[in-house]
Structures are given as structure tokens and as C-alpha cells.
Amino acid sequence: MDTSALAQGRFRARRAARGSVTEGAARAGLAARGVIYLLVGALALQIAFGDTGEQADRGGALAELAQQPFGAVLLWALGIGLVGMALWRLSEALFGSVGQDGRSARKRLLATVRFAFYVFVAYSVLSFATSRDQSGGGSSDRQSRDATARALELPGGQWLVGAAGIAIVAAGVWIGVRAVLRKYHDKLRLGQLSHRTRQLVDVTGVAGGAARGLVFAVAGVFAVRAAVDYEPDRAKGLDDTLRSFADTPLGPWLLVCVAAGLVLFGVFSFAMARWRRV
């Protein structure tokens, strides 16, 4: 038997196996992300109507999930799904992602940042599942204030916090604009979607992505204010950022719209788990 042909066959088999594992990890991770956004959006809706004192952030979502039947199993499934998301992003950083420029340095760097983020999120979820600490590892608001206070104490801390805030604002605008322009079409298997399904996916993708981008941008604005005023308490996590929408002249209805958008983004994540090209 030709040795080179045998070696090539083994390489293709390993690549196919790696592809199957990566695809499964990606789809599990996208579904886990969908669960979190659904819960956060639902909690924010309850806050808008004054029906809950829970935190509308990851910690609140985990606490809500823990109270459900088979809560421990659900938490572990969620954590494992997020580990899958992290592994998928790691594979993109190492081997490149789908698309013409999937192997570019910019895409690999973005995948690396996403990998680090999902490692942190998966760790927090699994830690919660292990300890069942109802604080969820601390609210996002307190974590944001503590991190801002530590950063402000560093040499040039105001500039660091300000730059981070501007980067978060830019990320929020980027997320929102890409959603409105439907850039996610590049990653979907559109041929597998009926016209009706594609319309529904677009509703969730555009509205959900725009709401998600708005939340990021507003959180970044609060970080910039904290840097300018040298006041860590001005930095806000997800919960306080969402609650700030209710303090606008539009009252709780703006929060209702944003919260509904986050629920739609959760549904969109499920659609991506089903039809995304990996």
C-alpha cells in the first residue's frame, strides 16, 4: 500500500473527527448562550414590571435556573455547553474559522478574545453548579465596580478605564450595526431555511443583535464616565445597565423593548446552533 496515501487518509480521518467534535461543541455552546440570554431578558422584563428583585445578569440567570426542577443537571449542562463554546473559539484561533478570511490574523485574534471570555463564563457557571452559591459569584454590578476601582488605582488608571470603556462602546456599535446589516447571513446555511423561517431568523437576529449592541454601548459609556469622574461607582454591570433604561424619559418601556430584544437574541442563538456553518 502507498505509504503517502495511507498517511493522507489518516490525516483526513483526523481532520473529519476534529471537525465533528468542533461542530458539536459549537452548537452546544450557542445553545447555552441562548439559554443565558433568554433568562436575562426574562428577568429584565420582570424588573420592568416590578415583579422581581433578582439580578438581571448571569448570576441572576443561574440562580433562576437552579430553582427549576432538575436545576443542578441544567446548570451542569449549561456549563458544559459553554466549555464547548470556549473550545470552539480556541479551534478558530488555532486553525481558523469558516469564510474567506477565516485564517486572517484579525479573525484569529478575535477568536482568542472570545475564547478567553467563554473560559471565564464557563468557569463561573461550573463554579456556581459546584457550590450552588446563590450570589452566582457576585453580581455583575459589584464585579464591575470592583474591577474599575482596582484599575483606577494603577498608574494611568483613568486612561486604561477610559480606553476600555471606549472599546466596549465601539464593540456595542459594531455588534448592533452588523446585526442590522444582517452580516450573520454569511455564517448561516441559508439554503436549509425556508422563506418563512429565514424571516423569523432575521427578526430575532436584527432585533436581538441591536438590543445586545445597545446594552454593550451603554455599559461602555458608564465606564467612560467612571474614568472621567474618577468614581468607580459610576461603572455598571449588566443588571444596573439594564435598570438604567427604566430611568429615561420613556420610563420602563425602553427597558421592556431592550429586555424583549435580549430574549429574541436568545432565540437567535438557538437558530445559530441549528443552522450556523462551523
C-alpha positions as CSV (number, residue, x, y, z in Angstrom):
1,M,0.0,0.0,0.0
2,D,1.2,3.5,-0.8
3,T,2.6,5.0,2.4
4,S,1.8,8.5,1.4
5,A,-1.8,7.6,0.5
6,L,-2.2,5.9,3.9
7,A,-0.8,8.9,5.7
8,Q,-3.0,11.2,3.8
9,G,-6.0,9.1,4.6
10,R,-5.2,9.2,8.3
11,F,-4.8,13.0,8.2
12,R,-8.3,13.3,6.5
13,A,-9.8,11.0,9.1
14,R,-8.3,13.0,12.0
15,R,-9.5,16.3,10.4
16,A,-13.0,14.9,9.9
17,A,-13.1,13.7,13.6
18,R,-11.9,17.1,14.8
19,G,-14.5,18.8,12.6
20,S,-17.3,16.7,14.1
21,V,-16.1,17.4,17.7
22,T,-15.7,21.1,16.9
23,E,-19.2,21.3,15.4
24,G,-20.8,19.6,18.3
25,A,-19.0,21.9,20.8
26,A,-20.0,25.0,18.8
27,R,-23.7,24.0,18.6
28,A,-23.8,23.2,22.3
29,G,-22.1,26.5,23.2
30,L,-24.5,28.5,21.0
31,A,-27.5,26.8,22.7
32,A,-26.0,27.5,26.1
33,R,-25.6,31.2,25.2
34,G,-29.2,31.2,24.1
35,V,-30.4,29.9,27.5
36,I,-28.5,32.7,29.3
37,Y,-29.9,35.5,27.2
38,L,-33.4,34.1,27.4
39,L,-33.2,34.1,31.2
40,V,-31.5,37.5,31.5
41,G,-34.1,39.0,29.1
42,A,-37.0,37.4,31.1
43,L,-35.6,38.7,34.4
44,A,-35.2,42.2,32.8
45,L,-38.9,42.1,31.7
46,Q,-39.9,41.2,35.3
47,I,-37.8,44.1,36.6
48,A,-39.6,46.4,34.1
49,F,-43.0,45.4,35.5
50,G,-41.7,45.4,39.1
51,D,-42.2,41.7,39.6
52,T,-38.7,40.6,40.8
53,G,-35.8,41.6,42.9
54,E,-33.4,39.2,41.1
55,Q,-30.3,40.5,39.3
56,A,-30.8,40.7,35.6
57,D,-27.4,39.3,34.8
58,R,-25.6,36.0,34.6
59,G,-25.7,35.4,38.3
60,G,-29.4,36.1,38.4
61,A,-30.0,33.8,35.5
62,L,-28.1,31.0,37.2
63,A,-30.0,31.4,40.4
64,E,-33.3,31.3,38.4
65,L,-32.2,28.1,36.7
66,A,-31.1,26.5,39.9
67,Q,-34.6,26.9,41.3
68,Q,-36.1,24.8,38.5
69,P,-36.8,21.1,38.6
70,F,-33.5,19.2,37.9
71,G,-31.8,22.6,38.4
72,A,-28.4,21.0,39.2
73,V,-28.5,19.0,36.0
74,L,-29.5,22.0,34.0
75,L,-26.6,24.1,35.5
76,W,-24.0,21.4,34.6
77,A,-25.4,21.1,31.1
78,L,-25.2,24.8,30.7
79,G,-21.6,24.9,32.0
80,I,-20.5,22.0,29.7
81,G,-22.2,23.8,26.8
82,L,-20.1,26.9,27.5
83,V,-17.0,24.8,27.7
84,G,-17.9,23.6,24.2
85,M,-18.2,27.3,23.1
86,A,-14.7,28.0,24.5
87,L,-13.2,25.0,22.8
88,W,-14.8,26.0,19.5
89,R,-13.3,29.5,19.8
90,L,-10.0,28.0,20.6
91,S,-10.1,25.9,17.5
92,E,-10.9,29.0,15.5
93,A,-7.9,30.7,17.0
94,L,-5.6,27.8,16.2
95,F,-7.0,26.6,12.9
96,G,-9.1,29.4,11.5
97,S,-12.8,29.8,11.1
98,V,-15.2,29.5,8.2
99,G,-15.2,32.2,5.5
100,Q,-12.7,33.6,3.0
101,D,-10.7,35.5,5.7
102,G,-11.2,32.9,8.4
103,R,-7.5,32.3,8.8
104,S,-6.6,36.0,8.9
105,A,-4.7,37.4,12.0
106,R,-7.7,39.6,12.8
107,K,-10.2,36.7,12.9
108,R,-7.7,34.6,15.0
109,L,-7.2,37.4,17.5
110,L,-11.0,37.9,17.8
111,A,-11.4,34.2,18.4
112,T,-8.7,34.3,21.1
113,V,-10.5,37.1,22.9
114,R,-13.8,35.2,22.7
115,F,-12.1,32.0,23.9
116,A,-10.8,33.8,27.0
117,F,-14.2,35.3,27.6
118,Y,-16.0,32.0,27.4
119,V,-13.5,30.3,29.6
120,F,-14.3,32.8,32.3
121,V,-18.1,32.4,31.8
122,A,-17.9,28.6,31.8
123,Y,-15.8,28.7,34.9
124,S,-18.3,30.9,36.7
125,V,-21.2,28.7,35.7
126,L,-19.4,25.5,36.7
127,S,-18.3,27.1,40.0
128,F,-21.9,28.0,40.7
129,A,-23.1,24.5,39.8
130,T,-20.5,23.1,42.3
131,S,-21.1,25.4,45.2
132,R,-24.7,26.4,44.4
133,D,-23.7,29.9,45.8
134,Q,-26.9,31.9,45.2
135,S,-24.9,35.0,44.6
136,G,-23.6,33.5,41.3
137,G,-20.1,34.5,42.2
138,G,-21.2,38.1,42.9
139,S,-23.4,40.4,40.9
140,S,-22.1,41.9,37.7
141,D,-22.6,45.4,39.1
142,R,-20.3,44.7,42.1
143,Q,-17.7,42.9,39.9
144,S,-17.7,45.9,37.5
145,R,-17.3,48.4,40.3
146,D,-14.5,46.4,42.0
147,A,-12.6,45.9,38.7
148,T,-12.9,49.6,37.9
149,A,-11.7,50.6,41.3
150,R,-8.6,48.3,41.0
151,A,-7.9,49.6,37.5
152,L,-8.2,53.3,38.6
153,E,-5.5,52.7,41.3
154,L,-3.0,51.7,38.6
155,P,-0.6,54.2,37.0
156,G,-2.6,55.8,34.2
157,G,-5.7,54.0,35.5
158,Q,-8.1,56.7,34.3
159,W,-6.7,56.3,30.8
160,L,-7.0,52.5,31.0
161,V,-10.6,52.5,32.2
162,G,-11.5,55.2,29.6
163,A,-9.9,53.2,26.8
164,A,-11.7,50.1,27.9
165,G,-15.0,52.0,28.0
166,I,-14.5,53.3,24.5
167,A,-13.6,49.8,23.3
168,I,-16.8,48.5,24.8
169,V,-18.8,51.3,23.2
170,A,-17.2,50.5,19.9
171,A,-17.9,46.8,20.3
172,G,-21.5,47.6,21.1
173,V,-21.9,49.7,18.0
174,W,-20.1,47.0,15.9
175,I,-22.5,44.3,17.2
176,G,-25.6,46.4,16.6
177,V,-24.6,47.6,13.1
178,R,-23.6,44.1,12.0
179,A,-27.0,42.8,13.2
180,V,-28.9,45.5,11.4
181,L,-27.0,44.8,8.2
182,R,-27.6,41.1,8.7
183,K,-23.9,40.2,8.5
184,Y,-24.8,36.9,10.2
185,H,-26.1,35.7,6.8
186,D,-22.5,34.9,5.9
187,K,-22.4,32.3,8.6
188,L,-25.8,30.7,8.1
189,R,-26.7,27.7,5.9
190,L,-29.4,29.8,4.2
191,G,-30.1,27.1,1.7
192,Q,-31.6,25.0,4.5
193,L,-34.0,27.7,5.6
194,S,-37.5,28.2,4.1
195,H,-38.6,31.7,3.3
196,R,-40.7,31.9,6.4
197,T,-38.0,30.5,8.7
198,R,-35.5,33.0,7.2
199,Q,-37.9,35.9,8.0
200,L,-38.2,34.7,11.6
201,V,-34.5,34.3,12.0
202,D,-34.0,37.8,10.6
203,V,-36.4,39.2,13.2
204,T,-34.6,37.6,16.1
205,G,-31.1,38.4,14.6
206,V,-31.7,42.1,13.9
207,A,-33.8,43.0,16.9
208,G,-31.8,40.8,19.3
209,G,-28.4,41.9,18.0
210,A,-29.4,45.5,18.1
211,A,-30.6,45.2,21.7
212,R,-27.4,43.4,22.7
213,G,-25.2,46.0,21.0
214,L,-27.1,48.8,22.7
215,V,-26.5,47.2,26.2
216,F,-22.8,46.9,25.4
217,A,-22.6,50.5,24.2
218,V,-24.4,51.9,27.3
219,A,-22.2,49.9,29.7
220,G,-19.2,51.3,27.9
221,V,-20.5,54.9,28.3
222,F,-20.8,54.3,32.1
223,A,-17.2,53.0,32.2
224,V,-16.0,56.2,30.4
225,R,-17.9,58.3,32.9
226,A,-16.3,56.4,35.8
227,A,-12.9,57.2,34.3
228,V,-13.6,60.8,33.6
229,D,-15.1,61.4,37.1
230,Y,-12.6,59.0,38.8
231,E,-15.6,57.3,40.5
232,P,-15.7,53.5,40.3
233,D,-19.4,53.5,41.4
234,R,-20.3,55.1,38.0
235,A,-19.3,51.8,36.3
236,K,-22.2,49.5,35.9
237,G,-22.6,45.8,35.3
238,L,-25.3,44.2,33.2
239,D,-28.0,44.5,35.8
240,D,-27.5,48.2,36.6
241,T,-27.1,48.9,32.9
242,L,-30.5,47.4,32.1
243,R,-32.1,49.1,35.0
244,S,-30.8,52.5,33.7
245,F,-33.1,52.1,30.7
246,A,-36.0,52.5,33.0
247,D,-34.7,55.9,34.2
248,T,-35.0,57.5,30.8
249,P,-38.0,59.8,29.8
250,L,-39.5,56.7,28.2
251,G,-39.8,55.1,31.6
252,P,-39.9,51.3,31.9
253,W,-41.0,50.8,28.2
254,L,-37.5,51.3,26.9
255,L,-36.3,48.6,29.3
256,V,-39.2,46.4,28.1
257,C,-38.0,46.8,24.5
258,V,-34.4,46.1,25.4
259,A,-35.3,43.1,27.5
260,A,-37.5,41.7,24.7
261,G,-34.6,42.2,22.4
262,L,-32.4,40.1,24.6
263,V,-35.0,37.3,24.7
264,L,-35.0,37.5,20.9
265,F,-31.2,37.2,20.9
266,G,-31.6,34.1,23.0
267,V,-33.9,32.6,20.3
268,F,-31.5,33.7,17.6
269,S,-28.7,31.8,19.4
270,F,-30.8,28.7,19.1
271,A,-31.2,29.3,15.4
272,M,-27.5,29.8,15.1
273,A,-27.0,26.5,16.9
274,R,-29.2,24.8,14.4
275,W,-28.1,26.4,11.1
276,R,-24.7,28.1,11.6
277,R,-21.8,27.0,9.4
278,V,-19.0,25.8,11.7
